[in-house]
C-alpha cells in the first residue's frame, strides 16, 4: 500500500479539509491517506464515510490525531496505523 502522508497540525481551517479532499479524490485501492491533525476532523471523517471510505482516528499522548482513510475494504486500518 502506498502511504500519502500529510501533516496539517499547523494549518488553519479550512486548509486541512481542502488538502484531504483533494487527496481522497485521487485515492485508489492501493493507496491510503495518513494525516496528522491537531484535532479529530469529524467533518472529514463523516464525508469520507459517506463516500464509502474506511476511516480510523486515534489521539496520541501528545494530543495529536492520527487519521487513516482508505478506499480498500480489505485493509486493516490498525495495521496501517502501526506501520
N, CA, C and O of each residue as an XYZ file, in Angstrom:
332
protein
N       0.843     -1.195      0.000
C       0.000      0.000      0.000
C       0.883      1.252      0.000
O       1.899      1.325      0.691
N       0.469      2.199     -0.776
C       1.185      3.469     -0.854
C       0.581      4.446      0.161
O      -0.622      4.707      0.160
N       1.437      4.968      1.009
C       1.031      5.917      2.045
C       1.163      7.344      1.515
O       2.235      7.758      1.075
N       0.062      8.088      1.565
C       0.084      9.511      1.218
C      -0.020     10.256      2.538
O      -1.071     10.281      3.178
N       1.086     10.857      2.927
C       1.282     11.405      4.256
C       1.149     12.931      4.238
O       1.833     13.606      3.468
N       0.264     13.475      5.092
C       0.198     14.934      5.235
C       0.129     15.291      6.720
O      -0.504     14.595      7.513
N       0.781     16.370      7.068
C       0.775     16.897      8.427
C       0.076     18.251      8.379
O       0.603     19.214      7.821
N      -1.105     18.312      8.964
C      -1.903     19.551      8.905
C      -2.004     20.232     10.262
O      -2.832     21.126     10.441
N      -1.184     19.830     11.211
C      -1.287     20.368     12.570
C      -1.091     21.870     12.639
O      -1.648     22.522     13.522
N      -0.316     22.431     11.735
C      -0.035     23.873     11.775
C      -0.948     24.688     10.850
O      -0.840     25.913     10.788
N      -1.832     24.012     10.143
C      -2.709     24.709      9.193
C      -4.017     25.114      9.860
O      -4.524     24.418     10.739
N      -4.550     26.248      9.427
C      -5.836     26.700      9.967
C      -6.972     26.255      9.049
O      -6.769     25.981      7.866
N      -8.159     26.194      9.621
C      -9.361     25.809      8.894
C      -9.581     26.791      7.745
O      -9.414     27.991      7.961
N      -9.938     26.364      6.559
C     -10.334     25.029      6.105
C      -9.224     24.273      5.360
O      -9.509     23.280      4.690
N      -7.981     24.718      5.463
C      -6.884     24.117      4.688
C      -6.739     22.608      4.890
O      -6.581     21.895      3.899
N      -6.786     22.077      6.130
C      -6.646     20.620      6.280
C      -7.721     19.841      5.519
O      -7.427     18.836      4.871
N      -8.955     20.309      5.602
C     -10.061     19.652      4.906
C      -9.864     19.718      3.396
O     -10.068     18.725      2.698
N      -9.470     20.876      2.894
C      -9.249     21.042      1.455
C      -8.152     20.107      0.950
O      -8.314     19.456     -0.083
N      -7.030     20.040      1.683
C      -5.921     19.160      1.280
C      -6.361     17.698      1.288
O      -6.059     16.947      0.361
N      -7.075     17.300      2.339
C      -7.505     15.907      2.461
C      -8.481     15.529      1.351
O      -8.362     14.449      0.772
N      -9.432     16.387      1.048
C     -10.416     16.090     -0.004
C      -9.724     15.926     -1.350
O     -10.079     15.042     -2.130
N      -8.747     16.768     -1.624
C      -8.004     16.658     -2.883
C      -7.326     15.288     -2.977
O      -7.337     14.660     -4.036
N      -6.741     14.830     -1.879
C      -6.078     13.520     -1.865
C      -7.107     12.399     -2.003
O      -6.883     11.446     -2.750
N      -8.233     12.501     -1.292
C      -9.255     11.448     -1.351
C      -9.763     11.237     -2.769
O     -10.044     10.107     -3.169
N      -9.879     12.298     -3.515
C     -10.352     12.178     -4.905
C      -9.417     11.331     -5.749
O      -9.848     10.723     -6.728
N      -8.140     11.284     -5.383
C      -7.151     10.548     -6.176
C      -6.830      9.160     -5.608
O      -6.079      8.407     -6.228
N      -7.383      8.810     -4.448
C      -7.066      7.519     -3.846
C      -7.605      6.357     -4.670
O      -8.696      6.425     -5.235
N      -6.814      5.290     -4.723
C      -7.276      4.052     -5.325
C      -7.152      2.942     -4.280
O      -6.852      3.220     -3.119
N      -7.376      1.705     -4.675
C      -7.336      0.593     -3.725
C      -5.931      0.269     -3.222
O      -5.774     -0.515     -2.286
N      -4.919      0.861     -3.832
C      -3.532      0.579     -3.445
C      -2.885      1.729     -2.684
O      -1.672      1.720     -2.474
N      -3.674      2.723     -2.267
C      -3.117      3.859     -1.540
C      -4.056      4.267     -0.409
O      -5.243      3.939     -0.408
N      -3.489      4.992      0.551
C      -4.292      5.482      1.669
C      -3.741      6.815      2.163
O      -2.567      7.131      1.969
N      -4.599      7.575      2.794
C      -4.223      8.857      3.384
C      -3.865      8.650      4.848
O      -4.631      8.061      5.610
N      -2.687      9.143      5.231
C      -2.271      9.184      6.636
C      -2.096     10.653      6.973
O      -1.225     11.325      6.421
N      -2.923     11.145      7.877
C      -2.962     12.565      8.192
C      -2.688     12.784      9.669
O      -3.247     12.096     10.523
N      -1.829     13.741      9.962
C      -1.641     14.205     11.333
C      -2.407     15.512     11.474
O      -2.312     16.392     10.619
N      -3.164     15.631     12.553
C      -4.015     16.801     12.739
C      -3.996     17.189     14.207
O      -3.719     16.362     15.076
N      -4.289     18.443     14.474
C      -4.316     18.931     15.861
C      -5.618     18.594     16.574
O      -5.705     18.709     17.796
N      -6.630     18.178     15.818
C      -7.900     17.756     16.419
C      -8.529     16.665     15.566
O      -8.088     16.405     14.446
N      -9.545     16.039     16.098
C     -10.225     14.975     15.365
C     -11.123     15.616     14.296
O     -12.096     16.287     14.639
N     -10.814     15.420     13.015
C     -11.544     16.105     11.938
C     -12.862     15.398     11.591
O     -12.968     14.739     10.557
N     -13.832     15.542     12.443
C     -15.097     14.822     12.288
C     -15.786     15.120     10.952
O     -16.286     14.184     10.327
N     -15.841     16.372     10.479
C     -16.471     16.592      9.162
C     -15.786     15.812      8.042
O     -16.458     15.275      7.162
N     -14.465     15.747      8.068
C     -13.735     14.977      7.061
C     -14.050     13.491      7.179
O     -14.284     12.828      6.169
N     -14.058     12.968      8.383
C     -14.348     11.551      8.591
C     -15.760     11.209      8.143
O     -15.979     10.187      7.493
N     -16.714     12.060      8.486
C     -18.103     11.837      8.063
C     -18.219     11.840      6.540
O     -18.873     10.976      5.957
N     -17.584     12.810      5.911
C     -17.626     12.919      4.454
C     -17.006     11.686      3.801
O     -17.561     11.137      2.849
N     -15.866     11.257      4.312
C     -15.190     10.080      3.758
C     -16.069      8.839      3.902
O     -16.189      8.048      2.966
N     -16.677      8.671      5.062
C     -17.539      7.506      5.281
C     -18.752      7.533      4.374
O     -19.170      6.489      3.871
N     -19.324      8.703      4.154
C     -20.472      8.833      3.251
C     -20.114      8.413      1.830
O     -20.982      7.975      1.075
N     -18.850      8.542      1.465
C     -18.393      8.173      0.124
C     -17.755      6.789      0.089
O     -17.085      6.437     -0.882
N     -17.961      6.006      1.142
C     -17.549      4.615      1.130
C     -16.131      4.318      1.575
O     -15.652      3.197      1.397
N     -15.452      5.293      2.146
C     -14.095      5.072      2.622
C     -14.111      4.489      4.031
O     -15.033      4.744      4.807
N     -13.092      3.712      4.354
C     -12.861      3.273      5.724
C     -12.070      4.371      6.424
O     -11.193      4.988      5.819
N     -12.374      4.617      7.698
C     -11.666      5.665      8.432
C     -11.264      5.168      9.814
O     -11.903      4.293     10.398
N     -10.196      5.750     10.307
C      -9.728      5.479     11.659
C      -9.065      6.741     12.176
O      -8.276      7.365     11.466
N      -9.378      7.122     13.405
C      -8.694      8.264     14.018
C      -8.373      7.913     15.461
O      -9.207      7.382     16.195
N      -7.146      8.224     15.844
C      -6.691      7.961     17.214
C      -5.845      9.124     17.689
O      -5.036      9.677     16.944
N      -6.052      9.482     18.947
C      -5.270     10.548     19.560
C      -4.088      9.937     20.302
O      -4.229      8.921     20.982
N      -2.914     10.567     20.164
C      -1.747     10.066     20.886
C      -1.549     10.842     22.189
O      -2.341     11.722     22.526
N      -0.489     10.506     22.909
C      -0.240     11.112     24.217
C       0.149     12.589     24.127
O       0.173     13.280     25.146
N       0.453     13.084     22.919
C       0.804     14.491     22.713
C      -0.372     15.300     22.173
O      -0.200     16.437     21.734
N      -1.556     14.715     22.205
C      -2.793     15.340     21.727
C      -2.783     15.597     20.223
O      -3.453     16.508     19.736
N      -2.020     14.791     19.495
C      -2.059     14.813     18.035
C      -2.993     13.701     17.578
O      -3.043     12.628     18.179
N      -3.726     13.968     16.514
C      -4.639     12.975     15.957
C      -4.005     12.339     14.729
O      -3.489     13.027     13.850
N      -4.054     11.021     14.687
C      -3.565     10.233     13.562
C      -4.792      9.690     12.842
O      -5.577      8.930     13.410
N      -4.945     10.089     11.586
C      -6.137      9.734     10.813
C      -5.706      8.896      9.609
O      -4.762      9.235      8.896
N      -6.421      7.804      9.409
C      -6.184      6.958      8.233
C      -7.504      6.861      7.471
O      -8.557      6.589      8.048
N      -7.419      7.086      6.173
C      -8.588      6.962      5.297
C      -8.167      6.117      4.101
O      -7.164      6.391      3.443
N      -8.959      5.087      3.840
C      -8.597      4.122      2.805
C      -9.851      3.691      2.038
O     -10.935      3.572      2.608
N      -9.678      3.465      0.751
C     -10.781      3.021     -0.102
C     -10.922      1.499     -0.099
O     -12.022      0.973     -0.264
N      -9.805      0.796      0.090
C      -9.764     -0.670      0.021
C     -10.401     -1.267      1.276
O      -9.893     -1.084      2.382
N     -11.509     -1.976      1.103
C     -12.267     -2.546      2.223
C     -11.577     -3.755      2.866
O     -11.978     -4.188      3.947
N     -10.547     -4.301      2.216
C      -9.864     -5.489      2.727
C      -8.654     -5.156      3.591
O      -7.936     -6.059      4.019
N      -8.423     -3.888      3.851
C      -7.243     -3.449      4.598
C      -7.587     -3.298      6.083
O      -8.670     -2.829      6.434
N      -6.653     -3.699      6.945
C      -6.773     -3.486      8.381
C      -6.160     -2.125      8.716
O      -4.941     -1.961      8.688
N      -7.013     -1.155      9.030
C      -6.533      0.206      9.275
C      -5.601      0.287     10.486
O      -4.692      1.116     10.513
N      -5.823     -0.565     11.482
C      -4.932     -0.569     12.646
C      -3.514     -0.983     12.251
O      -2.541     -0.466     12.801
N      -3.395     -1.913     11.300
C      -2.076     -2.291     10.807
C      -1.399     -1.115     10.119
O      -0.199     -0.904     10.295
N      -2.151     -0.350      9.341
C      -1.590      0.809      8.665
C      -1.160      1.866      9.681
O      -0.142      2.534      9.500
N      -1.932      2.011     10.735
C      -1.608      2.994     11.774
C      -0.289      2.655     12.447
O       0.490      3.543     12.795
N      -0.048      1.382     12.626
C       1.163      0.942     13.320
C       2.332      0.654     12.379
O       3.402      0.238     12.822
N       2.126      0.873     11.091
C       3.188      0.579     10.109
C       4.303      1.617     10.152
O       5.268      1.518      9.394
